Amino acid sequence: KEMELRELDEKIARLNTLRGINTGELYTLRGKFKALARDYGVGFMVWYWCIWTCTCALTYAAIEIGGVDALALLARVDAW
């Protein structure tokens, strides 16, 4: 019974992907995030957005408040 459900879940996931490709839903940013939420759940989406938001906020704070020279840091990385 459990194996049958797994096979059905795989088929549904494949059909959702094909539908997204045919309708063009997977070619837009909004469509990609809708598919991500559908496939992995809302909890994962909350975690995903929290990680990205924290990364952006910490990078901005390091550049603006911390006095990190982003161009010099990028030049050093580029020369490496």
C-alpha positions in Angstrom: 0.0 0.0 0.0 2.8 2.4 0.9 4.7 1.7 -2.2 1.6 2.3 -4.3 1.2 5.8 -2.6 4.8 6.6 -3.3 4.4 5.7 -7.0 1.3 7.8 -7.2 3.1 10.8 -5.5 5.9 10.5 -8.1 3.4 10.5 -11.0 1.6 13.5 -9.5 4.9 15.4 -9.1 5.8 14.6 -12.7 2.4 15.7 -14.0 2.6 19.0 -12.0 6.1 19.6 -13.5 4.8 19.0 -17.0 1.8 21.2 -16.5 4.1 24.0 -15.2 6.2 23.7 -18.3 3.3 23.6 -20.7 1.6 26.6 -19.2 4.8 28.5 -18.7 4.3 28.7 -15.0 7.8 27.4 -14.2 9.3 30.1 -16.4 8.3 33.0 -14.0 9.7 33.7 -10.6 6.2 33.6 -9.0 5.5 30.3 -10.7 8.7 28.8 -9.4 8.0 29.8 -5.9 4.4 28.5 -6.1 5.8 25.2 -7.3 8.4 25.2 -4.5 5.6 25.8 -1.9 3.5 23.1 -3.5 6.3 20.5 -3.5 7.9 21.2 -0.2 5.2 23.0 1.9 4.7 26.4 3.5 7.1 25.7 6.4 10.0 25.2 4.0 9.0 28.5 2.2 9.0 30.4 5.5 12.4 29.0 6.4 13.7 29.7 2.8 12.6 33.4 3.0 14.0 33.8 6.5 17.4 32.6 5.4 17.5 34.8 2.4 16.2 37.9 4.3 18.7 37.4 7.1 21.6 37.0 4.6 20.6 40.2 2.8 20.1 42.1 6.0 23.5 41.0 7.4 25.3 41.9 4.2 23.7 45.3 4.1 24.5 45.9 7.7 28.1 44.8 7.2 28.5 47.2 4.3 26.6 50.2 5.7 27.2 50.0 9.5 30.3 47.8 9.7 32.3 49.8 7.2 33.1 46.8 5.0 34.5 48.0 1.6 32.6 45.7 -0.7 34.5 46.8 -3.9 37.9 46.1 -2.3 36.6 42.7 -1.0 35.3 41.8 -4.5 38.6 42.9 -6.1 40.5 40.7 -3.6 38.3 37.7 -4.4 38.6 38.4 -8.1 42.4 38.5 -7.9 42.5 35.2 -6.1 
